[in-house]
């Protein structure tokens, strides 16, 4: 449990999408879950396949190819102020993102259940508000862990 909590960061300050992704990637890099090439690959992928989702609170579910991943992992960041991401379904749309979920996916087939839970959480306005309002990583972890799909 403690290992998962260390990959959650709350009330972070980022001036743009690049800084936000770099912040989210930090615990994954420190734990050697991803390769040094991971951040650049995520940013490059965002150019072609943007990940902003215009939910009640903007969320980005960023990731990249498995060749940049050493082990499975998820990092979650809440931001003090929103940063701009382009929309997943509509790249011309600008989404003000306040929550970033950064996925380190080694085997995409095994991740379907996690992705389904993330999407269900994103569709729940009350849950997103609680995650955004959380003042410590343990609160975010407990909200997600106990969320029933």
N, C-alpha and C positions, 0 to 999 in steps of 0.2 A: 504494500500500500504506500509506504513512504516514498518508494521509488517513483510511483506515478504522481504523487503530490509534487515532487521536485520538478516535474515537467509542466507544471501549471504556474503561470505568472499573472498577477492581477494588477490593475491600475498602472499599466506601463505607459511610458511616454514615447511615442514615435511620431516623426514629422511626415512620414510618407510610407507607402507600401513596402519599399525596400527595407527601411529600418524595422518595420513591424515584422516582416518575415525573418530578418536577421535575429531579432529578439526571440521570436518563437523557436528558431532553430538552435539557439544557444544550448539549452539543456540536452538536445539530441546530439550535438557535437561533443559536448563535455562527457557524455556517457558513452561516446563512440558507437552510437546507434546508426549514425549516418557518416558518409565519407565527407572529406573536405569539399568535394565538388557539389554537394547537396544544395547549398543555398543558391549558388549560381544557376544550377539546373532548375530549381523551383522558380526563380525569377524569370528565367528564359521561357519556361512553360507558361507562365502567367501572360506573356506577350501573345501567345497563340491560343491558349485555352484558359481564359480568365476564370477566377473562382469566386467572385463576389456574389453573394446571394442576398437579395433585398427582402429579408425577413423583417419582423417588427423591430428588431435590432439587427443591423447589417452584420453578416457573418461571411467569412472566407474559409473555404476548405481547401487549403493549398497542399500540393504534393508534386512528386515528379517520378521519373522512371525508377524501377527497382535497382538498376545498376548503381545508383548513388546511395543505396541503403545497405547497411551491414546487418541490422536486426530490426524487428518490428517495433514501432513506437508512435506515440501521439504526444504532441505538445499543444497546450491551450494557453492563449494569451487574451486578457481583456485590456482594452486601451482606455486611457483617460479621455482622449479625444478621438473621434473617428478619423480614419485615413481613407483615401479613395482607392477603390479597386474597380476594375471593369466587371460588368455583370457576366455571370456564367452563361445564362441563356441568351443574353443580348450584349455583346461586347461594346456596343455604343453607349450602353447605359452605365452611369457612374453610381457605384454603391458606396455609401458611407459605412465602412466596416468598423465595428467596435469589438468584435470577438473573432480571433483567428484560431482555427484548428489546423494544425500542421501535421500531416500524416506521413510517416515513414513506412511505406508498404513494400514488403519483400515478396509476398505472394498474394497478388490481387484476389484470387479466388477465396482465400481465407478471410478477407476483409469485408465481405458482403454484410455480415451481421453487424459489424461495427458501423459501417456506413449507414445501414438502415436505422440504427439507434441514433446516430448523429442527425440524420434527416428528420426523424421524429421529434427530437429535441428542438431543432431549429423551427419546426412548425408550431411549437408550443410557446406562445408569447409570454406566458407567466414564467416558464422555465428560463427563457432567455433573459428576462428581466432579473431573475434571481441570480443567474450566473454573472451578469454584468454588475450587479450590486454587491456581489461577494467581496469581502475585504481581505480574505486570505485563501490560499490555494486549497486548504483542507475543506473549506466550505464548498468550493466548486467541485472538488472530487466527490464529496458526499452527495451533492445534488445529482451529479451524473450517475454515480454508482446506484443510487436508490430510485432513479427514474424508471418507471415501468413503460415499456413500449406497448 
